[in-house]
Amino acid sequence: MEPALIMKTASCLLAITALGGLTMAGIRIAGKPQPPAWLAMLHGFLAGAAVTLLLYAYFTVGLPALATWALLLFLIAAAGGAFMNLNYHWKMLPLPIGLMIGHAAIAVVGFIFLVVAAWR
């Protein structure tokens, strides 16, 4: 499989993931302490699928440097998402808005890097 196709597929999955993330952020900012569990899990599974594709490409056929940086940023964002899920969401505690914004900002920069690498 060629890296360009994997990067484009991952970027499409991450675009859908971003819509879920924006929805969850809107729910939290509107005053609810957590989004629905199904939405958080779907968000994580789709992001995980995209990151898995990128990891596969990285270790088998190679990725351009910009896509490799995107992968690193997605792994950092994933760690933040897992931290929020395990330490706040599953304990029924309100998600910290600052941590949520940091998670989103890292993912957005990674997404921009990936889109530039995939679609240029």
N, C-alpha and C positions, 0 to 999 in steps of 0.2 A: 504494500500500500504506500502511496506517495504522501510525503509530509503535508503538502498543500491541502489535500483532501481531508486529512485528519484535522488540520488546523481550522479549516472551514467548518467541518462538522462540530468541532469543539466550540467554535465561536457561536454557532447557531444554538447549541445546547445552553451555552452560558448566557445568551440573550434571553432565552426563556427563563433561565434561573434568575436573571436580574429582575424580570417582571415580578416574580414571586418575592424577591427580596424587597423591591419597592413596595409591594403590597403589605408585607410584614412590617416594614418601617412605618408605613402610613397607619397601620393598626396600632403600633406602639406609640407613635407620636400623638395619635388621637386620644390616648389615655388608657387603653387596655394594657394590662401588664405583660401579656404574651400573645403571640398570634396562635391560631389553631395548630395543634400538633401535626396534623396531616400536611399543612402547608409548609411547616418547618422541615418536615422529613422529606417532602417532595423537593424542596429547595436544595437540601443537602445531597439527596440521591442524584439529581441532575448535575449538580456541580461536581460530585464525585465521579460521575460517568465521563464528564468532559476532562477532568484532570487525569483520569485513568487513560483516556485516549492520548493525551499529551505525553504522559509518562511512557506509554508504549512506543510512541513515535520517537521520543528522546532516546530511549535505550536501543531501538532497533534501526531506524533509518536516519535518525538525527533531525534536529530542529534548527532553524536559523537562530542567531543569537538573541534577537528580540523576542522570539517565541519562548526561548529558554528562560529569559527574564520574566516573561509572563507566567510561565509555569511556576517559577519560584514564588512569585507574588501570590498566585492562587494557592499554593501550599501554605503560605503564611496566613492568608485569609481563611483557609479551611481550618487551620488550627484555632483561629479566633472564633469561627463559627462553632466548632466542636466545644470550645470552652464555654461559650454562651449557652449552648444547648445543655451541656452536662451540669454546669454550675448555677444556672438561673432557670432555664425553661423547665427542666425536669423536676426542679425543686419548687416550682410554682412561685418563683421570685420575679419581680419586675426586671425586664431586661434593661441593663444600663444603656442609656441613649448614646453616651460618648463611645462606648465600646462598639455599639452597633454601627455608628457612623465611621469609626476607624476601620472596622471590618469591610464596610461598603467601599470606603475610599481606596483601600488596598486592592480590592477586587476590581474596581473600576479602572484603575491604572493598569492592572494586568490585562483586563479586557481590551483596553485601547492598544496596548502593545501587541496582543494577539491578533486583533483585527488588522492592524497595520502590517504585521508579518504575513498574515494569511491572504489578504486581498490586494496587496500591491503588485 
